Amino acid sequence: MKLTAILASTTIIAAGAAFAQDVDKSDWPSSFTVGTASQGGTYFAYGSGWANLVAEELGITGGGEVTGGPMQNMALVHTGEAAFGMTTMGPAAESLAGTNPIAPGLEMTQACAMFPMYQTPFSVTALASSGIETVSDIPDGAKIGFGPAGSTSDTYFPRMMDTLGVNYERRNGGWSDLGGQLQDGLLDVIAFAAGVPVPAVSQLEVQTDVNIIEFTEEEQAKLIEAFPVSDFSIKASTYSTLEEDARSVSMWNFSIANCDLPASFVKAAVDVVMSDNERMTGIHKAAASTLPENWDKNKVLKWHPGAAEWFMENAGADIPADMIYGN
């Protein structure tokens, strides 16, 4: 790491420590929950980890909650049933537009951007014994597990498979459960949309031989044209199965906060997460992208005022006033 980066990191940590000591906590909630997703997925591991970290550092009760993923998290945070949550930009845009399938017609404008998390790659996994090595190898009528109903994977991956000409039977469930079904021969393929490494895939690798299937250049181009995704490469070091980087597409994830939470509370929570990336990557490797400079990856949600203040003060963020809630 360059000296300037070390100094910048030290400055943020020092500023964060002073901020945590000086802030008035009189209007803070006594506890909070973070909406994550199913066990065995990246959202649950990442979200529970930062929830516990924030709770410990701020001295209040908090933790992750199992949910149906980004769509449900938008609804939970919008209504205030969960203080915080995690979502991807696609489901966030649909929720703001009132097309979230959980509450059709409800524009979920009370969920505000909190901090950037990481990119969610879309990847396909099959047992090596299946002989499925490419998307075109997926047999007609294959049983494909798309994750929990309403998740980013379930919302977008079936449409992606349609675009790529795959004919399938749709299955839903938590990632750990789907991994077990794949291993037992009840599924042909799992279509994952989750930060890497996906815990369920890592567990499968230990127990059996798997194929992690990349998209061809043509398939990748089709998906980028049709969906709000960008090109992504899953590094070979991510999984023991991979011998070289795997071509994929991805969608950015952001943490969200109920827009009516006290600004000082949200600012303090953002400070804990964003001030020490080493602690965050210790929670999950995907947090390597949980960096202040990635604030600009949010082009959908209005910012929570407390979060916007942190990024403007500590990351030089140039957030337009009309993108901050309450302005």
C-alpha positions in Angstrom: 0.0 0.0 0.0 1.3 3.4 -0.9 2.2 5.8 1.9 -0.5 8.3 0.9 -3.1 5.6 1.1 -1.9 4.6 4.6 -2.0 8.2 5.7 -5.5 8.7 4.3 -6.7 5.5 6.0 -5.2 6.6 9.3 -6.8 10.0 9.0 -10.2 8.6 8.4 -9.9 6.1 11.4 -8.7 8.9 13.7 -11.5 11.2 12.5 -14.0 8.4 13.1 -12.8 7.8 16.6 -13.2 11.4 17.5 -16.6 11.6 15.8 -17.9 8.5 17.8 -16.9 10.2 21.1 -18.4 13.6 20.4 -21.8 12.7 18.9 -25.0 13.3 20.7 -26.9 9.9 21.0 -30.0 11.1 22.7 -32.3 10.5 19.7 -30.7 7.2 18.7 -32.7 4.0 18.7 -31.9 1.5 21.4 -31.5 -1.3 18.9 -31.5 -2.0 15.1 -31.7 -4.8 12.6 -30.1 -5.2 9.2 -32.2 -6.9 6.5 -29.9 -9.4 4.8 -31.0 -12.5 2.8 -31.0 -16.3 3.3 -28.3 -18.2 5.2 -25.5 -19.5 3.0 -25.5 -16.4 0.8 -23.1 -13.4 0.9 -25.7 -11.0 2.1 -26.3 -12.9 5.3 -22.5 -13.2 6.1 -21.7 -9.7 5.1 -24.7 -8.0 6.6 -24.6 -9.9 9.9 -20.9 -9.1 10.1 -21.3 -5.3 9.7 -24.4 -5.2 11.9 -22.4 -6.8 14.7 -19.5 -4.5 14.1 -21.7 -1.4 14.2 -23.5 -2.6 17.3 -20.2 -3.2 19.1 -18.6 0.1 18.2 -21.7 2.2 18.9 -22.7 0.4 22.1 -26.2 -0.5 21.1 -28.0 -3.8 20.3 -28.1 -4.8 16.6 -27.8 -7.7 14.3 -28.6 -9.2 10.9 -32.0 -10.6 10.1 -32.8 -13.4 7.6 -35.0 -12.0 4.8 -35.9 -12.7 1.2 -33.1 -10.4 -0.1 -33.0 -7.0 -1.8 -36.7 -6.6 -2.8 -37.9 -7.5 0.7 -35.2 -5.4 2.3 -36.4 -2.3 0.3 -39.9 -2.9 1.7 -38.7 -3.5 5.3 -36.5 -0.4 5.3 -39.1 1.7 3.6 -41.7 0.9 6.3 -39.2 1.1 9.1 -39.6 -2.5 10.1 -35.8 -2.7 9.6 -33.5 0.3 10.3 -31.0 -0.9 7.7 -30.9 -3.3 4.8 -29.0 -4.3 1.7 -30.1 -4.0 -1.9 -28.9 -4.1 -5.5 -29.4 -1.2 -7.9 -31.9 -3.1 -10.1 -34.4 -4.0 -7.3 -33.9 -0.5 -5.8 -34.9 1.2 -9.1 -37.9 -1.1 -9.4 -39.0 -0.4 -5.8 -38.8 3.3 -6.3 -40.9 3.0 -9.4 -43.6 1.0 -7.6 -42.9 -2.3 -9.4 -41.6 -4.2 -6.4 -43.6 -7.5 -6.5 -43.9 -7.5 -2.7 -46.1 -4.3 -2.8 -47.0 -3.5 -6.4 -47.9 0.2 -6.8 -46.1 1.3 -3.6 -43.2 3.7 -4.4 -40.6 2.9 -1.7 -39.1 6.3 -1.3 -38.3 6.0 2.4 -35.3 3.7 1.7 -32.1 5.9 1.4 -28.6 5.1 0.2 -26.2 4.5 3.1 -22.8 3.2 1.7 -21.4 1.2 -1.2 -20.9 -2.5 -0.6 -19.7 -4.5 -3.6 -20.6 -5.8 -7.0 -22.8 -8.9 -7.3 -21.6 -11.2 -10.1 -24.1 -13.5 -11.8 -22.6 -17.0 -12.0 -23.7 -20.5 -12.8 -22.6 -23.6 -10.9 -23.2 -27.3 -11.7 -21.7 -30.6 -10.5 -18.7 -31.7 -12.6 -20.4 -35.1 -12.9 -23.3 -33.4 -14.9 -21.1 -32.6 -17.8 -22.4 -29.1 -17.9 -19.5 -26.8 -18.7 -21.1 -23.9 -20.6 -24.5 -22.2 -20.6 -25.3 -23.9 -23.9 -24.7 -27.3 -22.2 -27.7 -26.8 -19.8 -30.2 -29.4 -20.9 -33.7 -28.6 -22.1 -36.0 -28.4 -19.1 -33.2 -28.3 -16.6 -34.1 -27.7 -12.9 -32.4 -24.5 -12.0 -32.2 -23.0 -8.5 -32.5 -19.2 -8.6 -32.3 -18.4 -4.9 -34.9 -17.1 -2.5 -38.1 -15.7 -4.1 -37.8 -12.0 -4.7 -34.0 -11.9 -4.4 -31.8 -10.2 -7.0 -30.9 -13.6 -8.4 -34.6 -14.7 -8.6 -35.6 -11.4 -10.1 -33.0 -11.2 -12.9 -31.4 -14.5 -13.5 -34.5 -16.2 -15.0 -34.8 -13.3 -17.4 -31.2 -13.7 -18.3 -31.6 -17.4 -19.0 -34.6 -16.5 -21.2 -32.4 -14.0 -23.1 -29.7 -16.7 -23.5 -32.3 -19.2 -24.8 -32.2 -21.6 -21.9 -35.4 -23.6 -21.3 -35.7 -24.5 -17.6 -37.9 -25.4 -14.6 -37.6 -22.7 -11.9 -36.8 -23.6 -8.3 -36.5 -21.3 -5.3 -34.9 -21.6 -1.9 -32.1 -20.5 0.4 -28.6 -20.9 -1.0 -27.5 -23.5 1.5 -30.6 -25.6 0.8 -30.2 -25.2 -3.0 -26.5 -26.3 -2.6 -27.7 -29.4 -0.9 -30.3 -30.1 -3.6 -27.6 -29.7 -6.3 -25.3 -32.2 -4.5 -28.2 -34.6 -4.1 -29.1 -34.5 -7.8 -32.4 -32.7 -7.3 -31.2 -29.7 -9.3 -29.1 -29.5 -12.5 -27.8 -26.0 -12.0 -27.7 -23.2 -9.5 -27.8 -19.6 -10.9 -26.1 -17.4 -8.2 -26.3 -13.7 -7.9 -24.2 -13.0 -4.9 -20.9 -11.5 -3.8 -18.0 -13.8 -4.2 -17.0 -16.1 -2.8 -20.5 -17.4 -2.3 -20.4 -19.5 0.9 -22.6 -22.2 -0.5 -20.3 -22.6 -3.5 -17.2 -22.7 -1.3 -18.9 -25.4 0.8 -19.8 -27.4 -2.3 -16.2 -27.3 -3.5 -15.0 -29.0 -0.3 -17.6 -31.8 -0.6 -17.6 -32.5 -4.3 -16.3 -31.5 -7.7 -18.1 -28.6 -9.3 -18.0 -26.5 -12.5 -18.2 -22.8 -12.2 -19.5 -21.7 -15.6 -18.5 -18.5 -17.2 -20.4 -16.6 -19.9 -19.0 -16.4 -23.4 -18.2 -13.0 -24.8 -21.3 -13.1 -26.9 -23.5 -14.1 -23.9 -21.9 -11.4 -21.8 -22.6 -8.7 -24.5 -26.3 -9.8 -24.7 -26.8 -9.5 -21.0 -25.1 -6.1 -20.7 -27.4 -4.8 -23.5 -30.6 -6.2 -22.0 -30.1 -5.6 -18.2 -28.7 -3.0 -15.7 -25.4 -4.9 -15.4 -21.7 -4.3 -16.3 -18.9 -6.7 -17.3 -17.2 -8.4 -14.4 -14.4 -11.0 -14.0 -14.5 -13.6 -11.2 -10.9 -13.9 -10.2 -9.3 -17.4 -10.3 -8.2 -17.0 -6.7 -11.9 -16.7 -5.6 -12.5 -20.5 -5.8 -10.2 -23.5 -5.7 -12.2 -24.9 -8.7 -11.2 -22.0 -11.0 -8.0 -22.2 -12.9 -8.4 -18.8 -14.6 -10.6 -15.8 -14.3 -14.2 -16.4 -15.2 -16.2 -14.0 -17.4 -19.4 -12.7 -15.7 -21.7 -9.7 -15.3 -22.4 -7.8 -12.1 -24.7 -5.3 -10.4 -23.7 -2.9 -7.6 -25.0 -3.4 -4.0 -25.6 -0.6 -1.5 -26.5 -0.6 2.1 -29.8 1.3 2.8 -31.2 3.1 5.8 -34.7 4.3 6.6 -34.7 7.9 5.5 -36.2 9.1 8.9 -33.4 7.7 11.1 -31.4 10.4 13.0 -28.6 11.8 10.8 -26.0 11.4 13.5 -26.9 7.7 14.0 -26.6 6.9 10.3 -23.4 8.9 10.0 -21.9 7.1 12.9 -22.8 3.7 11.5 -21.4 4.6 8.1 -18.2 5.8 9.9 -17.7 2.5 11.5 -18.1 0.5 8.3 -16.1 2.9 6.0 -13.3 3.8 8.3 -11.5 0.5 8.4 -11.7 -1.7 5.3 -9.4 -4.3 6.8 -12.0 -5.1 9.4 -14.7 -5.3 6.7 -12.7 -7.7 4.5 -12.1 -9.8 7.6 -15.9 -10.2 7.6 -16.2 -11.0 3.9 -13.7 -10.8 1.0 -16.4 -9.0 -1.1 -15.9 -6.0 1.2 -12.7 -5.2 -0.7 -14.9 -2.9 -2.8 -16.5 -1.3 0.3 -14.5 1.8 -0.2 -15.3 5.5 0.2 -14.5 6.3 -3.4 -17.3 4.0 -4.6 -20.0 6.4 -3.4 -20.6 7.4 -7.0 -21.9 3.9 -7.9 -25.3 5.0 -6.6 -27.3 6.5 -9.4 -30.7 5.4 -8.2 -31.4 6.1 -4.5 -31.5 9.4 -2.6 -28.8 9.6 0.0 -29.6 9.6 3.7 -28.5 13.0 5.0 -26.2 11.5 7.6 -24.5 9.2 5.0 -24.2 12.1 2.5 -22.6 14.2 5.1 -20.0 11.5 5.9 -19.1 11.0 2.2 -18.8 14.7 1.5 -16.6 15.3 4.5 -14.4 12.2 4.2 -14.4 11.1 0.6 -14.8 14.4 -1.2 -18.1 13.2 -2.6 -19.9 15.7 -4.8 -23.5 14.6 -4.1 -26.1 16.9 -5.8 -28.5 18.5 -3.3 -31.5 16.9 -5.1 -30.0 13.5 -4.5 -30.1 14.0 -0.7 -33.3 13.1 1.1 -35.2 16.1 2.5 -33.8 18.6 0.1 
